[in-house]
Amino acid sequence: MKADYKGYRISTWPEQDNVTGLWNGRYRILDDKEIVAYESFAEPVHDENEAHEAANVEARAWIDKQ
């Protein structure tokens, strides 16, 4: 999923860990020049949709701190 937020572009996606079976919510934040400003992941969870939402929440929180 991609979203614009406060001058940044957020990309989020879930990834499943093949060993644990847990889902990681990954996110990448791009600045207004499409340069990666930050990239990380949310804590692992058991549900794919929860991972996606957690990544979105953490990305927005990072932007809010800037």
Secondary structure by P-SEA (a helix, b strand, c coil): cccccccbbbbbbcccccccccccccbbbbcccccccccccccccccaaaaaaaaaaaaaaaaaac
